[in-house]
Amino acid sequence: MEGISELIERLRAAGVPLDDSIEEAMSSVDPSCFTDHSLEPFLGDRPVPFLITEGGAAKTISAPHMVATLLHHLEIREAQHVLLLGSKGGYLAALLDCMLGPDGVVTIIEPHDEVLLHTSERLEMFDSMGFLTVLPPEALEGWNGLSRRVDRVLVTGSVRTLPPEIEALVEDGGFVLGPFGGPVHQRLLKREKQGDEWIDTDLGGVVFGPMDLSESERSPLDPHSLADHLEDLLGLMSEVIEIEDDTLTRLEGLIISLRELPAGLPTLDEDSTEDEILEHPVMELLLMEMEWLGPLWPLFGDYMSVELANPGSPGDEEPGMSGGHEDLVP
């Protein structure tokens, strides 16, 4: 595949963890089989869209350095059963299939209908070695009694917690890998099951798109989405700077007020008029708080901006993998 060998060489030179099995899988699976979009971003070590939903949300295949990093931390062995929460278009499942061999199993749970259809169609054309299946979340009902449990769970979108029904599927000694946190910032956690306990290993800061695709399709003035972002920002900022008690109280009050707004508020889009925007209940609430909130907006912007890591880019003069990884949705 044109460009993949060079990409792998750049990733290795940048210190991205690439063992022989990961390199062989990435060399064997053509990412163009899972997206109709140009692979130019992918070959530049950036995420590439595989689907734009009817709601306008972009679903992406992760940047190659993140793909390799996730596969490395999964500690894959042949013949394991890996559960993917979120399909990433089928590309990750195809890589895992190559690494797991003919006795391996990859089960994909995809909550979004459009993505599920796309993934199913692409994997039908993929010549798999082992067993691949794509299922909706409701298929998990009754799985607790399965004879073959799950060795690894890879969560491909940000979540705050893992559903108990997923945790119940994990074999003792198995683990979950994924981005845990809010919409602004997450931690890549390896959560290993040891008896009745879960042992967490923090692998660094990341920024993934949400597992729940409806969050990406919300209006910019959706009160619950805005409250989630403010709450996440508040937690992140509190770790770095000291926030005055009065400001902290006001922010917490604003978050509560946003969540108490009634359901069914008008949806704004690019065709909304200035009057419609200014008269929107969320905007009215923000404007009432602008005297103290206004000076904070530039600070919010600084914390919301995330530099996308792409250590495998051909333009990197000083490649390296220091710090966390970012995996943004374009």
N, C-alpha and C positions, 0 to 999 in steps of 0.2 A: 504494500500500500504506500503510495507516494506521500512522503512527508512524515510518516509515522516513525521510521527508523531514526531520522534526524531528531525528531521530537524526543524520543526515548533517550538518545544520547545526551541531549541538553538537560533533560530531567535528571539523569544520573550525575552529570557534571555539577548540577546545582545542589546535589545532596538529597534529592527525593528518594525515599526508600523503594528500591526496585530489585526484588530478588528474581531468580530465573523464571519462576512460575508466573509472576506478574508480567515480566517482560514478554514471555512467550504468549500469554493471553492477549496483551495489548498489540502484539505484532500480528496475531492471528485474526482478531475480530475487527472488521471494518466498521468504524462508527457511522459511515455514510449509509449503512443499511438501516439505521435507526433514526435518521433525520433527513429531510429533504432540503434543509438549509445548508448554506455554504460551510465547509469545514475550516475556513480560514481562521476564525477565532479559536477553534479547538487546536489547530496546529500551532497557534500562537500561545497555547496554554491558557485559554480562557473558556468559560462555559459557552456552549452552543445551543440555541433553541432546538427542540425537536417538535414542539407543538405550540401554536398560539390558540388558546381556547376561544370559544364564542364570546366569553366574558372579557376577552382582551388580555388575559394573563399569559405570560410566557413561561413555559415549562422547559427546563434545560437539562442537557447532559453536563455533568460537572466538569470543571477544568481538569485536564489530565493529571496535574500534580495532586489534586484532591482525590481523584479516582485511585491513583496509585497509593496515596496515603491511607485511604480507607481500606483498600485491599490488604495493605501491609498490617494494619492494626487488627484486621479480622483474624489473622493467624490461621489461614485456610489450610485444611488437610483434605486429602482425597476422601471421597465417599461421605462427606458430611452433608447435613441438611441445613441450608441457609434460608432464612426468611427475610425477604426484602419488604420493608414498609415504604411504598412509593417506588415507582418503576424506573424513573429516569429514562423512559422511552424504551427500555429493554436492553440497553447497552451494558449496564452493570451486570445484569443477569447472564448475558452472554459471556462476559469475562469470567464470572464465577463458574459457569458451566465448564469452561475450558480448564479451570484450576481444580475443580472437584472431580473431574473424570467421569467415566461411564456409570459409576455407582453413586454419584452425587445427586442431590436434589436441590433445586432452587424453587422456592414458592414465593410468588410476588403477591402482595396485598396492595391493590391500587384503589383508593377511595373515589377517584374522579372518573366518571363514565367515559369522557372523551379520551382521557389518557389511557384508561384500561383498553378501550377499543384499539387505539393506536399501537399500544404495546403488544396486544394479542396478535394483531395483523403482522407486525414486524417479526415477532418471534416464530410465527408459523413458517416464515421463509428462512429461518435460521436453522442450520444443520447442527442440532445439539448433540452432545455426547451423552449427557445424562437425562434427567427428567426435569422439565421446565413447565410450570403452570402459572397462570395469571388469574387471580380471583378477586372478587369484591369483598369488602370487610365483613359482610353478613355471612360469608362462607366460613368464618372462624367459629361460628356457633357449633358446639358439639365436638370441637377439635381436642378438647381436654383429654379425651380418652384414646387418642391416637397411639398406636404402638411405636411409631417412630417420631420421637420428639425433635426439637430444634436445637442444633448445636450453636448457631450464630443467628443473631438478628441485626440487620443493618437498617437503621432509620435514615432515610434520605432527605427529610425535611425537618424543620425545627419543630420541636414539641416541648411542652412544659413537663409533662409526665408521660409514662408509658401505660397504655391500657392494661389493667390487671389480666385480661384474657390473653394478652401477648406474653406477659411475664410468666403465666402459668404454663406456657408451651416450652419454655427453655429448660434444657437438660441441666442437671446438676453439673457444675463445672463449665457450662456454656456461658456465653455473655452477649450483651446487647451493646452495640456501638452506634452512637448517633449524636446529633446536636441538640442539647437540652437548654432551653431558655426561652426568652421572649422574642418579639419580632425584630429588635434592634441588635441583639448580641446573644450568642449562645456559647456554651462550653462543649467541646467534643469530649464525651464521656464514654469510657469503657466500663460497663456495669456487669460485673461477674457474679453469677449465682453460686453461692456456697451454702448448701443446705437451705435454711429458711432465710438467709441473709443475702443482701446485695452489697458487694464491695466495689466502690467507685474509684476509677483512676481518671484523673483530669489530664487530657491530652492537649489542651490549649484552647484559645479563643477562636471562634469561627462565626461566619455570618451566612446562614442558609435561608433560602426561601421557606415559607411555611409548608408543613405537611398538609394542612387544610387549605386547599386551593381557593376556597371561598374567601379566605382572608386577603388573597391577592386581587380578588375581583371586587372588593368593597370600594365604595365611594370614598374620595379623599376626606370627606367630612363625616364619615361613619363614626358615631360617638364611641362605640365600643372599640373600634380599631384605634382611634386616637387615644383613648384611655389606656389601651394596652401599650402603645408606643411611649406615652408619657411615663407610665409606671416603669417600663423597662429602662428608659433613659434616666429616670430618677435613681433607680438602683445602681446603674452604671456610674453615674456622676458622683453618687455618694461615696463610692469606693476611691475616688480620685481627688475630689475637692470637698471642702467644708461648705455645706449649705446652711444658711441662716434658718433658725427655727421658724420664724414667721413665714419665710418663703416656702419652707418644707410643708408647713401646715396648709398654706394656700394651694400648693400643688396637689397635695393629697385631697383637699376639698374639691378642687377642679376635677380630679379623676373620678371622685364619687359622683359629682354632679353630672358628668358626661355619661356615666353608666346608669344614672337614674332617668335620663331622657327617655321619652316613650318610644316604643317600636313604631316602625312604619313612617319614619321621617322622609321627606322628599329626597330623591336621589339626584345628585348633581352630576353633570357631564360637561363635555367641552362646549355644548350648545347652550348651557345655562347662562342667563343674563346676569349682569352685575347686581341688579336688584334681587334676583332670586338667591344669589350667593350671600349677599349682605343680610337678607331676611331669614336665612336658614337658621334654625334654632341653635345649631352648634356654633355658627359664626357669631350669633348674637351673644352667646355665652362667653366666647373667647374675647369679644370686643369689650364686654363688661369688665373683664379681668386684665385688660391690656396695659393698664397703668403699671402694674408690677410684673406682668407676664412679658411685655414687649422687650425689655432689656435682656430677657433670658433666651429669646429666639435665636440670636447668633450663636449662643453657647450650645443650644440644642442642635443647630446645624452642624457645628463642629463634631459633635458626638455621633450624629447621624451619618456623616460622610465616612465611608470606609474605602481605603485604598485596596484595590483588587490585586492580590498576589498572583504573579504568573512567572515563577522562577524558570520555567521552561521556554520562555519567549526567546526567539532568536535575537531580539533587540536588547536583552539584558546584558549590561556591561559588567555588572557584579552579581552574578547569580548566587542565590543562597536561600536557605529555608529557615531563617531565623524568625522567631515569633510565631504567631498563629497563622491560620490559613483563612482566606475568605472565599466564599463560593456564592457570589451574588446572582440573583436573577436579573437579566438585562431588562 
